[in-house]
Amino acid sequence: MPAIKDVWKLLANVPGGAWVALSADEERVVSYDADLQTAVRKAHESGEANPVVIRAPLDSDAKSLLL
C-alpha cells in the first residue's frame, strides 16, 4: 500500500483552485496554473517528466490535504 502524505504545507503559496504539479516524489511544487494543461506543460519544461497533478482546495480553512 502506498504511503499517505499530507501536502498541505506545500500549497501554502498556491492560490485556491489552481492546478498544481508536484514532483514525482511529492516533496515540492514544480508548477501551478489556473489551467491544467499549462501547469503540466510548465512541469515538463522544468524537467519533471511525471508530475503528480492535483487541484488546490478552495477552502482556506482546511488544515490538511492527504494524497
DSSP file (Angstrom, degrees, kcal/mol; ACC not computed):
  #  RESIDUE AA STRUCTURE BP1 BP2  ACC     N-H-->O    O-->H-N    N-H-->O    O-->H-N    TCO  KAPPA ALPHA  PHI   PSI    X-CA   Y-CA   Z-CA
    1    1 A M              0   0    0      0, 0.0     0, 0.0     0, 0.0     0, 0.0   0.000 360.0 360.0 360.0 133.4    0.0    0.0    0.0
    2    2 A P        -     0   0    0      0, 0.0     2,-0.1     0, 0.0     0, 0.0  -0.287 360.0-101.6 -66.1 153.0    1.4    3.4   -0.9
    3    3 A A        -     0   0    0      1,-0.1     2,-0.5    64,-0.0     0, 0.0  -0.417  30.8-125.7 -70.9 149.5    2.3    5.9    1.9
    4    4 A I        -     0   0    0     -2,-0.1     2,-0.4    62,-0.0    -1,-0.1  -0.859  28.1-165.7 -98.2 132.1   -0.2    8.7    2.6
    5    5 A K        -     0   0    0     -2,-0.5    62,-2.9     2,-0.0     2,-0.7  -0.930  19.9-140.3-120.5 143.1    1.3   12.2    2.5
    6    6 A D  B     +A   66   0A   0     -2,-0.4     3,-0.3    60,-0.2    60,-0.2  -0.900  23.7 174.4 -97.9 110.3   -0.1   15.5    3.8
    7    7 A V    >>  +     0   0    0     58,-2.7     4,-0.9    -2,-0.7     3,-0.8   0.243  43.8 111.4-101.7  12.6    0.9   18.0    1.2
    8    8 A W  G >4 S+     0   0    0     57,-0.3     3,-1.2     1,-0.3    -1,-0.2   0.895  75.0  54.0 -55.2 -44.4   -1.0   21.0    2.7
    9    9 A K  G >4 S+     0   0    0     -3,-0.3     3,-1.3     1,-0.3    -1,-0.3   0.822 101.6  59.8 -62.5 -30.6    2.2   22.8    3.6
   10   10 A L  G <4 S+     0   0    0     -3,-0.8     3,-0.4     1,-0.2    -1,-0.3   0.777 102.6  54.0 -65.7 -25.1    3.5   22.6    0.0
   11   11 A L  G X< S+     0   0    0     -3,-1.2     3,-1.9    -4,-0.9    -1,-0.2   0.310  72.2 111.2 -93.7   9.2    0.4   24.5   -1.1
   12   12 A A  T <  S+     0   0    0     -3,-1.3    -1,-0.2     1,-0.3    -2,-0.1   0.822  87.0  34.5 -54.7 -35.9    0.9   27.5    1.3
   13   13 A N  T 3  S+     0   0    0     -3,-0.4    -1,-0.3    -4,-0.2    -2,-0.1   0.201  97.0 102.0-106.5  16.1    1.7   29.9   -1.6
   14   14 A V  S <  S-     0   0    0     -3,-1.9     3,-0.1     4,-0.0     6,-0.1  -0.859  75.6-117.0-102.3 130.7   -0.6   28.4   -4.2
   15   15 A P    >   -     0   0    0      0, 0.0     3,-1.8     0, 0.0    41,-0.2  -0.358  39.4 -96.2 -64.5 143.5   -3.9   30.1   -5.0
   16   16 A G  T 3  S+     0   0    0      1,-0.2    42,-0.2    42,-0.2     3,-0.1  -0.326 109.5  23.2 -58.3 137.7   -7.1   28.1   -4.2
   17   17 A G  T 3  S+     0   0    0     39,-1.8    -1,-0.2     1,-0.3    41,-0.1   0.310  90.8 133.2  88.1  -8.4   -8.5   26.3   -7.2
   18   18 A A    <   -     0   0    0     -3,-1.8    38,-3.2    39,-0.2     2,-0.4  -0.421  62.0-115.7 -73.8 150.5   -5.1   26.3   -9.1
   19   19 A W  E     -BC  33  55B   0     14,-3.1    14,-2.0    36,-0.2     2,-0.5  -0.753  35.4-158.1 -82.6 131.8   -3.9   23.1  -10.7
   20   20 A V  E     -BC  32  54B   0     34,-3.5    34,-2.5    -2,-0.4     2,-0.7  -0.951  12.6-156.4-121.1 128.6   -0.7   22.1   -9.0
   21   21 A A  E     -BC  31  53B   0     10,-3.0     9,-3.1    -2,-0.5    10,-1.5  -0.919  17.6-166.8-103.0 115.9    2.1   19.8  -10.4
   22   22 A L  E     -BC  29  52B   0     30,-3.4    30,-2.1    -2,-0.7     7,-0.2  -0.651  30.9 -94.9 -95.7 156.0    4.1   18.2   -7.7
   23   23 A S    >   -     0   0    0      5,-2.5     3,-2.5    -2,-0.2    29,-0.1  -0.282  44.0-102.8 -61.3 158.3    7.4   16.4   -8.2
   24   24 A A  T 3  S+     0   0    0      1,-0.3    -1,-0.1     2,-0.1    -2,-0.0   0.794 126.1  51.2 -57.7 -29.4    7.0   12.6   -8.6
   25   25 A D  T 3  S-     0   0    0      3,-0.0    -1,-0.3    27,-0.0    -2,-0.1   0.424 109.9-126.6 -87.4   2.0    8.2   12.1   -5.0
   26   26 A E  S <  S+     0   0    0     -3,-2.5    -2,-0.1     2,-0.2     3,-0.1   0.792  76.9 118.1  59.4  32.8    5.5   14.7   -3.8
   27   27 A E  S    S+     0   0    0      1,-0.2     2,-0.3   -17,-0.0    -1,-0.1   0.593  71.6  21.9-102.6 -14.7    8.1   16.7   -2.0
   28   28 A R  S    S-     0   0    0     -5,-0.1    -5,-2.5     0, 0.0     2,-0.6  -0.997  74.9-108.9-152.8 154.4    7.9   20.0   -3.9
   29   29 A V  E     -B   22   0B   0     -2,-0.3    -7,-0.2    -7,-0.2     3,-0.1  -0.748  28.2-177.7 -81.9 123.8    5.6   22.1   -6.1
   30   30 A V  E     -     0   0B   0     -9,-3.1     2,-0.3    -2,-0.6    -8,-0.2   0.858  63.5 -26.5 -89.4 -42.7    7.0   22.1   -9.6
   31   31 A S  E     -B   21   0B   0    -10,-1.5   -10,-3.0     2,-0.0    -1,-0.4  -0.978  53.4-163.5-161.3 166.2    4.4   24.5  -11.1
   32   32 A Y  E     +B   20   0B   0     -2,-0.3     2,-0.3   -12,-0.2   -12,-0.2  -0.978  13.8 160.3-154.6 155.5    0.9   25.7  -10.8
   33   33 A D  E     -B   19   0B   0    -14,-2.0   -14,-3.1    -2,-0.3     6,-0.1  -0.972  50.1-110.9-165.5 160.5   -1.6   27.5  -13.0
   34   34 A A  S    S+     0   0    0     -2,-0.3     2,-0.5   -16,-0.2   -14,-0.1   0.747 105.9  67.2 -68.8 -23.5   -5.3   28.1  -13.3
   35   35 A D  S  > S-     0   0    0      1,-0.1     4,-2.1   -16,-0.1     5,-0.2  -0.874  76.5-146.6-104.2 128.0   -5.2   26.0  -16.5
   36   36 A L  H  > S+     0   0    0     -2,-0.5     4,-2.2     1,-0.2     5,-0.2   0.928  98.2  49.1 -57.9 -50.7   -4.4   22.2  -16.1
   37   37 A Q  H  > S+     0   0    0      1,-0.2     4,-2.6     2,-0.2    -1,-0.2   0.865 110.8  51.3 -61.3 -36.4   -2.6   21.9  -19.4
   38   38 A T  H  > S+     0   0    0      2,-0.2     4,-2.6     1,-0.2    -1,-0.2   0.908 108.4  51.0 -68.1 -41.4   -0.4   24.9  -18.6
   39   39 A A  H  X S+     0   0    0     -4,-2.1     4,-1.8     2,-0.2    -2,-0.2   0.918 113.9  44.7 -61.1 -43.3    0.5   23.6  -15.2
   40   40 A V  H  X S+     0   0    0     -4,-2.2     4,-2.5     2,-0.2    -2,-0.2   0.913 112.3  51.4 -67.8 -42.9    1.6   20.2  -16.7
   41   41 A R  H  X S+     0   0    0     -4,-2.6     4,-2.7     1,-0.2    -2,-0.2   0.926 110.0  49.6 -60.0 -44.9    3.5   21.9  -19.6
   42   42 A K  H  X S+     0   0    0     -4,-2.6     4,-1.5     1,-0.2    -1,-0.2   0.887 109.9  51.7 -61.9 -38.7    5.4   24.1  -17.1
   43   43 A A  H  <>S+     0   0    0     -4,-1.8     5,-2.5    -5,-0.2     4,-0.2   0.929 111.1  46.9 -63.3 -44.7    6.3   21.0  -15.1
   44   44 A H  H ><5S+     0   0    0     -4,-2.5     3,-1.6     1,-0.2    -2,-0.2   0.907 110.1  53.4 -63.5 -41.5    7.6   19.2  -18.2
   45   45 A E  H 3<5S+     0   0    0     -4,-2.7    -1,-0.2     1,-0.3    -2,-0.2   0.796 105.3  54.8 -64.1 -27.7    9.6   22.3  -19.2
   46   46 A S  T 3<5S-     0   0    0     -4,-1.5    -1,-0.3    -3,-0.2    -2,-0.2   0.453 127.9 -98.4 -86.6   1.1   11.2   22.3  -15.8
   47   47 A G  T < 5S+     0   0    0     -3,-1.6     2,-1.0     1,-0.2    -3,-0.2   0.474  80.9 133.2 101.6   2.2   12.3   18.7  -16.2
   48   48 A E      < -     0   0    0     -5,-2.5    -1,-0.2    -6,-0.2    -2,-0.1  -0.771  28.6-179.0 -91.0 104.3    9.6   16.9  -14.3
   49   49 A A  S    S+     0   0    0     -2,-1.0    -1,-0.2     1,-0.2    -5,-0.1   0.830  76.8  28.4 -73.2 -33.6    8.6   14.0  -16.6
   50   50 A N  S    S-     0   0    0     -7,-0.1    -1,-0.2     2,-0.0   -28,-0.0  -0.569  78.9-179.5-130.6  68.9    5.9   12.5  -14.4
   51   51 A P        -     0   0    0      0, 0.0     2,-0.6     0, 0.0   -28,-0.2  -0.327  29.9-125.3 -69.6 152.6    4.4   15.2  -12.1
   52   52 A V  E     -C   22   0B   0    -30,-2.1   -30,-3.4   -29,-0.1     2,-0.5  -0.893  32.2-153.4 -93.1 118.7    1.6   14.4   -9.7
   53   53 A V  E     +C   21   0B   0     -2,-0.6     2,-0.3   -32,-0.2   -32,-0.2  -0.840  24.2 157.3-106.6 128.7   -1.2   16.7  -10.5
   54   54 A I  E     -C   20   0B   0    -34,-2.5   -34,-3.5    -2,-0.5     2,-0.5  -0.868  38.7-115.8-134.9 169.0   -3.8   17.9   -8.0
   55   55 A R  E     -C   19   0B   0     -2,-0.3   -36,-0.2   -36,-0.2   -37,-0.1  -0.950  32.3-120.1-109.6 129.7   -6.1   20.8   -7.6
   56   56 A A        -     0   0    0    -38,-3.2   -39,-1.8    -2,-0.5   -48,-0.0  -0.443  36.6-107.0 -66.5 135.7   -5.5   23.2   -4.7
   57   57 A P        -     0   0    0      0, 0.0   -39,-0.2     0, 0.0    -1,-0.1  -0.283  13.0-144.0 -63.6 147.9   -8.5   23.3   -2.4
   58   58 A L  S    S+     0   0    0    -42,-0.2     2,-0.9   -41,-0.1   -42,-0.2   0.726  79.2  92.3 -79.9 -23.7  -10.7   26.5   -2.4
   59   59 A D    >   -     0   0    0      1,-0.2     3,-1.3     2,-0.1    -1,-0.1  -0.619  55.0-172.0 -79.0 104.6  -11.3   26.2    1.3
   60   60 A S  T 3  S+     0   0    0     -2,-0.9    -1,-0.2     1,-0.3    -2,-0.0   0.595  81.0  67.2 -73.6  -9.2   -8.6   28.2    3.0
   61   61 A D  T 3  S+     0   0    0     -3,-0.0    -1,-0.3     2,-0.0    -2,-0.1   0.541  74.3 113.8 -86.8  -6.9   -9.7   26.9    6.4
   62   62 A A    <   -     0   0    0     -3,-1.3     3,-0.1     1,-0.1     0, 0.0  -0.310  49.5-164.6 -63.6 148.6   -8.6   23.4    5.5
   63   63 A K        +     0   0    0      1,-0.2     2,-0.3   -54,-0.0    -1,-0.1   0.506  65.7  21.0-114.0  -9.5   -5.7   22.1    7.7
   64   64 A S        -     0   0    0    -56,-0.1     2,-0.3   -57,-0.1    -1,-0.2  -0.992  48.2-161.3-155.7 157.1   -4.5   19.1    5.6
   65   65 A L        -     0   0    0     -2,-0.3   -58,-2.7    -3,-0.1     2,-0.4  -0.896  22.9-157.3-141.0 108.6   -4.6   17.6    2.1
   66   66 A L  B      A    6   0A   0     -2,-0.3   -60,-0.2   -60,-0.2   -62,-0.0  -0.708 360.0 360.0 -95.5 136.4   -3.8   13.9    2.0
   67   67 A L              0   0    0    -62,-2.9   -61,-0.1    -2,-0.4    -1,-0.1   0.305 360.0 360.0-117.2 360.0   -2.5   12.1   -1.0
